[in-house]
Amino acid sequence: MGDSFREQLIEDSAFLRADRRLDTELADKLILQLNRIYPQILTDKEATKFRNLDVPKSVRLGELLTHLQEKGEEACREFYRALHLHVEEVYYSLPTRLRLRDSMDPLAIPRVYKQRYVLNDRGPLFFLGCFGFAVGVALLYYYSDAKVSGGSRALGMAALGLKRKAQEVLIWYTEESLMK
């Protein structure tokens, strides 16, 4: 494992205080289990102090975690055991458990969180504008007749802003349609 339970509890403390799944009732269950099964870890007086409803849950939980860290390795291990027993979903979502699970699984592909590539950050209206322009050019091309709309001349003018190969193709098409 590498890390001691005390070090893991130090790392997980902020997560445990902030997690909303660990409500007052579940915190009380953890305190009562530590008090009843391991009175050397949490005495009756200490359990009463940590169960005081006048103090916010996050403060009480923070004080409990600090107290357990001061008690030592055994107290921290028993806290994790009680957490596993009563609130399994919180236990498995602890940062140290996630890190341990990822490092212990030899078949798992190492998770590298790549930044999402943004090809166009201009938004949907820009896309719709470009799409509308492309549809307009396609309709002009499809319905163009050299005598009626001058569509081939429009294609010749469109070639002005393009690269050399595209210019050659559009100008070639324009010249060919004018010869007809």
PyMOL commands that place a pseudoatom at each C-alpha (Angstrom):
pseudoatom trace, name=CA, resn=MET, resi=1, chain=A, elem=C, hetatm=0, pos=[0.000, 0.000, 0.000]
pseudoatom trace, name=CA, resn=GLY, resi=2, chain=A, elem=C, hetatm=0, pos=[2.783, 2.426, 0.736]
pseudoatom trace, name=CA, resn=ASP, resi=3, chain=A, elem=C, hetatm=0, pos=[0.795, 5.184, 2.492]
pseudoatom trace, name=CA, resn=SER, resi=4, chain=A, elem=C, hetatm=0, pos=[-0.185, 4.713, 6.089]
pseudoatom trace, name=CA, resn=PHE, resi=5, chain=A, elem=C, hetatm=0, pos=[-3.826, 5.108, 7.076]
pseudoatom trace, name=CA, resn=ARG, resi=6, chain=A, elem=C, hetatm=0, pos=[-2.931, 8.313, 8.903]
pseudoatom trace, name=CA, resn=GLU, resi=7, chain=A, elem=C, hetatm=0, pos=[-1.403, 9.831, 5.743]
pseudoatom trace, name=CA, resn=GLN, resi=8, chain=A, elem=C, hetatm=0, pos=[-4.413, 8.709, 3.724]
pseudoatom trace, name=CA, resn=LEU, resi=9, chain=A, elem=C, hetatm=0, pos=[-6.775, 10.303, 6.224]
pseudoatom trace, name=CA, resn=ILE, resi=10, chain=A, elem=C, hetatm=0, pos=[-4.837, 13.565, 6.003]
pseudoatom trace, name=CA, resn=GLU, resi=11, chain=A, elem=C, hetatm=0, pos=[-5.221, 13.470, 2.220]
pseudoatom trace, name=CA, resn=ASP, resi=12, chain=A, elem=C, hetatm=0, pos=[-8.922, 12.476, 2.326]
pseudoatom trace, name=CA, resn=SER, resi=13, chain=A, elem=C, hetatm=0, pos=[-9.957, 14.973, 5.039]
pseudoatom trace, name=CA, resn=ALA, resi=14, chain=A, elem=C, hetatm=0, pos=[-10.921, 17.807, 2.693]
pseudoatom trace, name=CA, resn=PHE, resi=15, chain=A, elem=C, hetatm=0, pos=[-12.950, 15.434, 0.520]
pseudoatom trace, name=CA, resn=LEU, resi=16, chain=A, elem=C, hetatm=0, pos=[-14.787, 13.966, 3.512]
pseudoatom trace, name=CA, resn=ARG, resi=17, chain=A, elem=C, hetatm=0, pos=[-15.680, 17.396, 4.918]
pseudoatom trace, name=CA, resn=ALA, resi=18, chain=A, elem=C, hetatm=0, pos=[-17.023, 18.573, 1.552]
pseudoatom trace, name=CA, resn=ASP, resi=19, chain=A, elem=C, hetatm=0, pos=[-18.895, 15.427, 0.471]
pseudoatom trace, name=CA, resn=ARG, resi=20, chain=A, elem=C, hetatm=0, pos=[-22.655, 15.893, 0.789]
pseudoatom trace, name=CA, resn=ARG, resi=21, chain=A, elem=C, hetatm=0, pos=[-23.323, 12.150, 0.813]
pseudoatom trace, name=CA, resn=LEU, resi=22, chain=A, elem=C, hetatm=0, pos=[-21.792, 12.001, 4.293]
pseudoatom trace, name=CA, resn=ASP, resi=23, chain=A, elem=C, hetatm=0, pos=[-24.671, 13.706, 6.084]
pseudoatom trace, name=CA, resn=THR, resi=24, chain=A, elem=C, hetatm=0, pos=[-25.223, 14.205, 9.823]
pseudoatom trace, name=CA, resn=GLU, resi=25, chain=A, elem=C, hetatm=0, pos=[-26.888, 10.825, 10.321]
pseudoatom trace, name=CA, resn=LEU, resi=26, chain=A, elem=C, hetatm=0, pos=[-24.056, 8.889, 8.664]
pseudoatom trace, name=CA, resn=ALA, resi=27, chain=A, elem=C, hetatm=0, pos=[-21.430, 10.895, 10.565]
pseudoatom trace, name=CA, resn=ASP, resi=28, chain=A, elem=C, hetatm=0, pos=[-23.239, 9.979, 13.800]
pseudoatom trace, name=CA, resn=LYS, resi=29, chain=A, elem=C, hetatm=0, pos=[-23.210, 6.290, 12.825]
pseudoatom trace, name=CA, resn=LEU, resi=30, chain=A, elem=C, hetatm=0, pos=[-19.453, 6.442, 12.298]
pseudoatom trace, name=CA, resn=ILE, resi=31, chain=A, elem=C, hetatm=0, pos=[-18.911, 8.182, 15.632]
pseudoatom trace, name=CA, resn=LEU, resi=32, chain=A, elem=C, hetatm=0, pos=[-21.138, 5.682, 17.470]
pseudoatom trace, name=CA, resn=GLN, resi=33, chain=A, elem=C, hetatm=0, pos=[-19.381, 2.692, 15.932]
pseudoatom trace, name=CA, resn=LEU, resi=34, chain=A, elem=C, hetatm=0, pos=[-15.967, 4.037, 16.889]
pseudoatom trace, name=CA, resn=ASN, resi=35, chain=A, elem=C, hetatm=0, pos=[-17.272, 4.781, 20.398]
pseudoatom trace, name=CA, resn=ARG, resi=36, chain=A, elem=C, hetatm=0, pos=[-19.002, 1.460, 21.012]
pseudoatom trace, name=CA, resn=ILE, resi=37, chain=A, elem=C, hetatm=0, pos=[-16.557, -0.936, 19.398]
pseudoatom trace, name=CA, resn=TYR, resi=38, chain=A, elem=C, hetatm=0, pos=[-13.342, 0.944, 20.149]
pseudoatom trace, name=CA, resn=PRO, resi=39, chain=A, elem=C, hetatm=0, pos=[-13.835, 3.050, 23.293]
pseudoatom trace, name=CA, resn=GLN, resi=40, chain=A, elem=C, hetatm=0, pos=[-10.041, 3.456, 23.541]
pseudoatom trace, name=CA, resn=ILE, resi=41, chain=A, elem=C, hetatm=0, pos=[-10.175, 5.412, 20.253]
pseudoatom trace, name=CA, resn=LEU, resi=42, chain=A, elem=C, hetatm=0, pos=[-13.281, 7.484, 21.007]
pseudoatom trace, name=CA, resn=THR, resi=43, chain=A, elem=C, hetatm=0, pos=[-14.499, 7.831, 24.588]
pseudoatom trace, name=CA, resn=ASP, resi=44, chain=A, elem=C, hetatm=0, pos=[-18.093, 8.659, 25.556]
pseudoatom trace, name=CA, resn=LYS, resi=45, chain=A, elem=C, hetatm=0, pos=[-17.178, 12.269, 26.298]
pseudoatom trace, name=CA, resn=GLU, resi=46, chain=A, elem=C, hetatm=0, pos=[-15.448, 12.698, 22.923]
pseudoatom trace, name=CA, resn=ALA, resi=47, chain=A, elem=C, hetatm=0, pos=[-18.323, 11.002, 21.079]
pseudoatom trace, name=CA, resn=THR, resi=48, chain=A, elem=C, hetatm=0, pos=[-20.806, 13.392, 22.716]
pseudoatom trace, name=CA, resn=LYS, resi=49, chain=A, elem=C, hetatm=0, pos=[-18.635, 16.340, 21.677]
pseudoatom trace, name=CA, resn=PHE, resi=50, chain=A, elem=C, hetatm=0, pos=[-18.491, 15.184, 18.036]
pseudoatom trace, name=CA, resn=ARG, resi=51, chain=A, elem=C, hetatm=0, pos=[-22.248, 14.515, 17.937]
pseudoatom trace, name=CA, resn=ASN, resi=52, chain=A, elem=C, hetatm=0, pos=[-23.220, 18.023, 19.122]
pseudoatom trace, name=CA, resn=LEU, resi=53, chain=A, elem=C, hetatm=0, pos=[-25.859, 19.242, 16.646]
pseudoatom trace, name=CA, resn=ASP, resi=54, chain=A, elem=C, hetatm=0, pos=[-25.237, 22.907, 17.511]
pseudoatom trace, name=CA, resn=VAL, resi=55, chain=A, elem=C, hetatm=0, pos=[-21.932, 22.698, 15.610]
pseudoatom trace, name=CA, resn=PRO, resi=56, chain=A, elem=C, hetatm=0, pos=[-22.081, 22.375, 11.803]
pseudoatom trace, name=CA, resn=LYS, resi=57, chain=A, elem=C, hetatm=0, pos=[-21.423, 18.905, 10.407]
pseudoatom trace, name=CA, resn=SER, resi=58, chain=A, elem=C, hetatm=0, pos=[-18.312, 19.891, 8.455]
pseudoatom trace, name=CA, resn=VAL, resi=59, chain=A, elem=C, hetatm=0, pos=[-16.715, 21.424, 11.568]
pseudoatom trace, name=CA, resn=ARG, resi=60, chain=A, elem=C, hetatm=0, pos=[-17.539, 18.381, 13.716]
pseudoatom trace, name=CA, resn=LEU, resi=61, chain=A, elem=C, hetatm=0, pos=[-16.248, 16.042, 11.025]
pseudoatom trace, name=CA, resn=GLY, resi=62, chain=A, elem=C, hetatm=0, pos=[-13.054, 18.077, 10.661]
pseudoatom trace, name=CA, resn=GLU, resi=63, chain=A, elem=C, hetatm=0, pos=[-12.463, 17.939, 14.423]
pseudoatom trace, name=CA, resn=LEU, resi=64, chain=A, elem=C, hetatm=0, pos=[-13.125, 14.190, 14.445]
pseudoatom trace, name=CA, resn=LEU, resi=65, chain=A, elem=C, hetatm=0, pos=[-10.644, 13.584, 11.633]
pseudoatom trace, name=CA, resn=THR, resi=66, chain=A, elem=C, hetatm=0, pos=[-7.994, 15.705, 13.371]
pseudoatom trace, name=CA, resn=HIS, resi=67, chain=A, elem=C, hetatm=0, pos=[-8.640, 13.807, 16.619]
pseudoatom trace, name=CA, resn=LEU, resi=68, chain=A, elem=C, hetatm=0, pos=[-8.272, 10.450, 14.868]
pseudoatom trace, name=CA, resn=GLN, resi=69, chain=A, elem=C, hetatm=0, pos=[-5.025, 11.553, 13.229]
pseudoatom trace, name=CA, resn=GLU, resi=70, chain=A, elem=C, hetatm=0, pos=[-3.663, 12.482, 16.647]
pseudoatom trace, name=CA, resn=LYS, resi=71, chain=A, elem=C, hetatm=0, pos=[-4.711, 9.083, 18.058]
pseudoatom trace, name=CA, resn=GLY, resi=72, chain=A, elem=C, hetatm=0, pos=[-2.535, 7.302, 15.510]
pseudoatom trace, name=CA, resn=GLU, resi=73, chain=A, elem=C, hetatm=0, pos=[-2.533, 4.633, 12.847]
pseudoatom trace, name=CA, resn=GLU, resi=74, chain=A, elem=C, hetatm=0, pos=[-4.969, 2.219, 14.527]
pseudoatom trace, name=CA, resn=ALA, resi=75, chain=A, elem=C, hetatm=0, pos=[-7.639, 4.900, 14.982]
pseudoatom trace, name=CA, resn=CYS, resi=76, chain=A, elem=C, hetatm=0, pos=[-7.381, 5.943, 11.337]
pseudoatom trace, name=CA, resn=ARG, resi=77, chain=A, elem=C, hetatm=0, pos=[-7.650, 2.328, 10.158]
pseudoatom trace, name=CA, resn=GLU, resi=78, chain=A, elem=C, hetatm=0, pos=[-10.772, 1.781, 12.270]
pseudoatom trace, name=CA, resn=PHE, resi=79, chain=A, elem=C, hetatm=0, pos=[-12.321, 4.961, 10.866]
pseudoatom trace, name=CA, resn=TYR, resi=80, chain=A, elem=C, hetatm=0, pos=[-11.769, 3.661, 7.345]
pseudoatom trace, name=CA, resn=ARG, resi=81, chain=A, elem=C, hetatm=0, pos=[-13.275, 0.317, 8.349]
pseudoatom trace, name=CA, resn=ALA, resi=82, chain=A, elem=C, hetatm=0, pos=[-16.376, 2.047, 9.770]
pseudoatom trace, name=CA, resn=LEU, resi=83, chain=A, elem=C, hetatm=0, pos=[-16.635, 4.234, 6.667]
pseudoatom trace, name=CA, resn=HIS, resi=84, chain=A, elem=C, hetatm=0, pos=[-16.437, 1.155, 4.455]
pseudoatom trace, name=CA, resn=LEU, resi=85, chain=A, elem=C, hetatm=0, pos=[-19.104, -0.586, 6.512]
pseudoatom trace, name=CA, resn=HIS, resi=86, chain=A, elem=C, hetatm=0, pos=[-21.646, 2.257, 6.665]
pseudoatom trace, name=CA, resn=VAL, resi=87, chain=A, elem=C, hetatm=0, pos=[-21.033, 4.447, 3.596]
pseudoatom trace, name=CA, resn=GLU, resi=88, chain=A, elem=C, hetatm=0, pos=[-19.546, 2.260, 0.897]
pseudoatom trace, name=CA, resn=GLU, resi=89, chain=A, elem=C, hetatm=0, pos=[-20.113, 4.686, -1.982]
pseudoatom trace, name=CA, resn=VAL, resi=90, chain=A, elem=C, hetatm=0, pos=[-18.217, 7.448, -0.181]
pseudoatom trace, name=CA, resn=TYR, resi=91, chain=A, elem=C, hetatm=0, pos=[-15.454, 5.016, 0.787]
pseudoatom trace, name=CA, resn=TYR, resi=92, chain=A, elem=C, hetatm=0, pos=[-14.880, 3.934, -2.814]
pseudoatom trace, name=CA, resn=SER, resi=93, chain=A, elem=C, hetatm=0, pos=[-14.899, 7.521, -4.092]
pseudoatom trace, name=CA, resn=LEU, resi=94, chain=A, elem=C, hetatm=0, pos=[-12.171, 8.738, -1.716]
pseudoatom trace, name=CA, resn=PRO, resi=95, chain=A, elem=C, hetatm=0, pos=[-9.178, 10.226, -3.570]
pseudoatom trace, name=CA, resn=THR, resi=96, chain=A, elem=C, hetatm=0, pos=[-6.766, 7.739, -2.005]
pseudoatom trace, name=CA, resn=ARG, resi=97, chain=A, elem=C, hetatm=0, pos=[-9.014, 4.790, -2.922]
pseudoatom trace, name=CA, resn=LEU, resi=98, chain=A, elem=C, hetatm=0, pos=[-9.308, 5.957, -6.527]
pseudoatom trace, name=CA, resn=ARG, resi=99, chain=A, elem=C, hetatm=0, pos=[-5.548, 6.397, -6.790]
pseudoatom trace, name=CA, resn=LEU, resi=100, chain=A, elem=C, hetatm=0, pos=[-4.938, 3.007, -5.167]
pseudoatom trace, name=CA, resn=ARG, resi=101, chain=A, elem=C, hetatm=0, pos=[-7.446, 1.283, -7.440]
pseudoatom trace, name=CA, resn=ASP, resi=102, chain=A, elem=C, hetatm=0, pos=[-5.917, 2.796, -10.568]
pseudoatom trace, name=CA, resn=SER, resi=103, chain=A, elem=C, hetatm=0, pos=[-2.375, 1.903, -9.548]
pseudoatom trace, name=CA, resn=MET, resi=104, chain=A, elem=C, hetatm=0, pos=[-3.214, -1.680, -8.500]
pseudoatom trace, name=CA, resn=ASP, resi=105, chain=A, elem=C, hetatm=0, pos=[-5.026, -2.711, -11.696]
pseudoatom trace, name=CA, resn=PRO, resi=106, chain=A, elem=C, hetatm=0, pos=[-2.338, -4.042, -14.067]
pseudoatom trace, name=CA, resn=LEU, resi=107, chain=A, elem=C, hetatm=0, pos=[-4.761, -4.374, -16.985]
pseudoatom trace, name=CA, resn=ALA, resi=108, chain=A, elem=C, hetatm=0, pos=[-6.057, -0.843, -16.767]
pseudoatom trace, name=CA, resn=ILE, resi=109, chain=A, elem=C, hetatm=0, pos=[-4.753, 1.586, -19.276]
pseudoatom trace, name=CA, resn=PRO, resi=110, chain=A, elem=C, hetatm=0, pos=[-3.163, 4.508, -17.491]
pseudoatom trace, name=CA, resn=ARG, resi=111, chain=A, elem=C, hetatm=0, pos=[-5.645, 7.311, -17.530]
pseudoatom trace, name=CA, resn=VAL, resi=112, chain=A, elem=C, hetatm=0, pos=[-4.237, 10.351, -19.161]
pseudoatom trace, name=CA, resn=TYR, resi=113, chain=A, elem=C, hetatm=0, pos=[-6.747, 13.125, -19.243]
pseudoatom trace, name=CA, resn=LYS, resi=114, chain=A, elem=C, hetatm=0, pos=[-6.085, 14.950, -22.476]
pseudoatom trace, name=CA, resn=GLN, resi=115, chain=A, elem=C, hetatm=0, pos=[-7.362, 18.385, -23.087]
pseudoatom trace, name=CA, resn=ARG, resi=116, chain=A, elem=C, hetatm=0, pos=[-10.300, 18.431, -25.428]
pseudoatom trace, name=CA, resn=TYR, resi=117, chain=A, elem=C, hetatm=0, pos=[-9.347, 19.796, -28.793]
pseudoatom trace, name=CA, resn=VAL, resi=118, chain=A, elem=C, hetatm=0, pos=[-11.438, 22.681, -29.974]
pseudoatom trace, name=CA, resn=LEU, resi=119, chain=A, elem=C, hetatm=0, pos=[-11.354, 22.929, -33.738]
pseudoatom trace, name=CA, resn=ASN, resi=120, chain=A, elem=C, hetatm=0, pos=[-13.625, 25.925, -33.992]
pseudoatom trace, name=CA, resn=ASP, resi=121, chain=A, elem=C, hetatm=0, pos=[-14.369, 28.098, -31.013]
pseudoatom trace, name=CA, resn=ARG, resi=122, chain=A, elem=C, hetatm=0, pos=[-16.513, 30.603, -32.905]
pseudoatom trace, name=CA, resn=GLY, resi=123, chain=A, elem=C, hetatm=0, pos=[-19.829, 29.001, -32.014]
pseudoatom trace, name=CA, resn=PRO, resi=124, chain=A, elem=C, hetatm=0, pos=[-22.885, 27.613, -33.761]
pseudoatom trace, name=CA, resn=LEU, resi=125, chain=A, elem=C, hetatm=0, pos=[-23.858, 30.795, -35.624]
pseudoatom trace, name=CA, resn=PHE, resi=126, chain=A, elem=C, hetatm=0, pos=[-20.533, 30.825, -37.439]
pseudoatom trace, name=CA, resn=PHE, resi=127, chain=A, elem=C, hetatm=0, pos=[-21.111, 27.211, -38.435]
pseudoatom trace, name=CA, resn=LEU, resi=128, chain=A, elem=C, hetatm=0, pos=[-24.605, 27.983, -39.675]
pseudoatom trace, name=CA, resn=GLY, resi=129, chain=A, elem=C, hetatm=0, pos=[-23.319, 30.964, -41.638]
pseudoatom trace, name=CA, resn=CYS, resi=130, chain=A, elem=C, hetatm=0, pos=[-20.636, 28.861, -43.329]
pseudoatom trace, name=CA, resn=PHE, resi=131, chain=A, elem=C, hetatm=0, pos=[-23.124, 26.089, -44.007]
pseudoatom trace, name=CA, resn=GLY, resi=132, chain=A, elem=C, hetatm=0, pos=[-25.585, 28.556, -45.512]
pseudoatom trace, name=CA, resn=PHE, resi=133, chain=A, elem=C, hetatm=0, pos=[-22.853, 30.000, -47.724]
pseudoatom trace, name=CA, resn=ALA, resi=134, chain=A, elem=C, hetatm=0, pos=[-21.861, 26.504, -48.892]
pseudoatom trace, name=CA, resn=VAL, resi=135, chain=A, elem=C, hetatm=0, pos=[-25.490, 25.638, -49.660]
pseudoatom trace, name=CA, resn=GLY, resi=136, chain=A, elem=C, hetatm=0, pos=[-25.872, 28.901, -51.576]
pseudoatom trace, name=CA, resn=VAL, resi=137, chain=A, elem=C, hetatm=0, pos=[-22.770, 28.198, -53.673]
pseudoatom trace, name=CA, resn=ALA, resi=138, chain=A, elem=C, hetatm=0, pos=[-23.973, 24.638, -54.295]
pseudoatom trace, name=CA, resn=LEU, resi=139, chain=A, elem=C, hetatm=0, pos=[-27.407, 25.855, -55.424]
pseudoatom trace, name=CA, resn=LEU, resi=140, chain=A, elem=C, hetatm=0, pos=[-25.797, 28.487, -57.617]
pseudoatom trace, name=CA, resn=TYR, resi=141, chain=A, elem=C, hetatm=0, pos=[-23.578, 25.861, -59.184]
pseudoatom trace, name=CA, resn=TYR, resi=142, chain=A, elem=C, hetatm=0, pos=[-26.432, 23.389, -59.678]
pseudoatom trace, name=CA, resn=TYR, resi=143, chain=A, elem=C, hetatm=0, pos=[-28.913, 25.810, -61.194]
pseudoatom trace, name=CA, resn=SER, resi=144, chain=A, elem=C, hetatm=0, pos=[-26.442, 28.024, -62.995]
pseudoatom trace, name=CA, resn=ASP, resi=145, chain=A, elem=C, hetatm=0, pos=[-26.683, 28.428, -66.664]
pseudoatom trace, name=CA, resn=ALA, resi=146, chain=A, elem=C, hetatm=0, pos=[-24.049, 30.577, -68.376]
pseudoatom trace, name=CA, resn=LYS, resi=147, chain=A, elem=C, hetatm=0, pos=[-26.680, 32.460, -70.368]
pseudoatom trace, name=CA, resn=VAL, resi=148, chain=A, elem=C, hetatm=0, pos=[-29.163, 33.027, -67.555]
pseudoatom trace, name=CA, resn=SER, resi=149, chain=A, elem=C, hetatm=0, pos=[-27.379, 33.707, -64.281]
pseudoatom trace, name=CA, resn=GLY, resi=150, chain=A, elem=C, hetatm=0, pos=[-23.735, 34.122, -65.036]
pseudoatom trace, name=CA, resn=GLY, resi=151, chain=A, elem=C, hetatm=0, pos=[-23.045, 31.355, -62.530]
pseudoatom trace, name=CA, resn=SER, resi=152, chain=A, elem=C, hetatm=0, pos=[-19.810, 30.343, -64.138]
pseudoatom trace, name=CA, resn=ARG, resi=153, chain=A, elem=C, hetatm=0, pos=[-18.555, 33.925, -63.892]
pseudoatom trace, name=CA, resn=ALA, resi=154, chain=A, elem=C, hetatm=0, pos=[-19.434, 33.854, -60.182]
pseudoatom trace, name=CA, resn=LEU, resi=155, chain=A, elem=C, hetatm=0, pos=[-17.324, 30.734, -59.818]
pseudoatom trace, name=CA, resn=GLY, resi=156, chain=A, elem=C, hetatm=0, pos=[-14.488, 32.512, -61.617]
pseudoatom trace, name=CA, resn=MET, resi=157, chain=A, elem=C, hetatm=0, pos=[-14.738, 35.397, -59.164]
pseudoatom trace, name=CA, resn=ALA, resi=158, chain=A, elem=C, hetatm=0, pos=[-14.853, 32.982, -56.219]
pseudoatom trace, name=CA, resn=ALA, resi=159, chain=A, elem=C, hetatm=0, pos=[-11.485, 31.627, -57.321]
pseudoatom trace, name=CA, resn=LEU, resi=160, chain=A, elem=C, hetatm=0, pos=[-9.746, 34.886, -56.452]
pseudoatom trace, name=CA, resn=GLY, resi=161, chain=A, elem=C, hetatm=0, pos=[-9.374, 34.071, -52.742]
pseudoatom trace, name=CA, resn=LEU, resi=162, chain=A, elem=C, hetatm=0, pos=[-8.409, 30.418, -53.100]
pseudoatom trace, name=CA, resn=LYS, resi=163, chain=A, elem=C, hetatm=0, pos=[-5.103, 28.607, -53.362]
pseudoatom trace, name=CA, resn=ARG, resi=164, chain=A, elem=C, hetatm=0, pos=[-3.447, 27.995, -56.686]
pseudoatom trace, name=CA, resn=LYS, resi=165, chain=A, elem=C, hetatm=0, pos=[-4.794, 24.479, -57.393]
pseudoatom trace, name=CA, resn=ALA, resi=166, chain=A, elem=C, hetatm=0, pos=[-8.362, 25.444, -56.529]
pseudoatom trace, name=CA, resn=GLN, resi=167, chain=A, elem=C, hetatm=0, pos=[-8.063, 28.585, -58.663]
pseudoatom trace, name=CA, resn=GLU, resi=168, chain=A, elem=C, hetatm=0, pos=[-6.948, 26.547, -61.641]
pseudoatom trace, name=CA, resn=VAL, resi=169, chain=A, elem=C, hetatm=0, pos=[-9.895, 24.154, -61.327]
pseudoatom trace, name=CA, resn=LEU, resi=170, chain=A, elem=C, hetatm=0, pos=[-12.502, 26.896, -60.979]
pseudoatom trace, name=CA, resn=ILE, resi=171, chain=A, elem=C, hetatm=0, pos=[-11.048, 29.016, -63.782]
pseudoatom trace, name=CA, resn=TRP, resi=172, chain=A, elem=C, hetatm=0, pos=[-10.820, 25.932, -66.032]
pseudoatom trace, name=CA, resn=TYR, resi=173, chain=A, elem=C, hetatm=0, pos=[-14.508, 25.210, -65.362]
pseudoatom trace, name=CA, resn=THR, resi=174, chain=A, elem=C, hetatm=0, pos=[-15.425, 28.820, -66.066]
pseudoatom trace, name=CA, resn=GLU, resi=175, chain=A, elem=C, hetatm=0, pos=[-13.546, 28.879, -69.370]
pseudoatom trace, name=CA, resn=GLU, resi=176, chain=A, elem=C, hetatm=0, pos=[-15.022, 25.532, -70.444]
pseudoatom trace, name=CA, resn=SER, resi=177, chain=A, elem=C, hetatm=0, pos=[-18.598, 26.585, -69.720]
pseudoatom trace, name=CA, resn=LEU, resi=178, chain=A, elem=C, hetatm=0, pos=[-18.106, 29.851, -71.627]
pseudoatom trace, name=CA, resn=MET, resi=179, chain=A, elem=C, hetatm=0, pos=[-16.915, 27.937, -74.706]
pseudoatom trace, name=CA, resn=LYS, resi=180, chain=A, elem=C, hetatm=0, pos=[-20.186, 25.985, -74.896]
for i in range(1, 180): cmd.bond("trace and resi %d" % i, "trace and resi %d" % (i + 1))
show_as sticks, trace
zoom trace
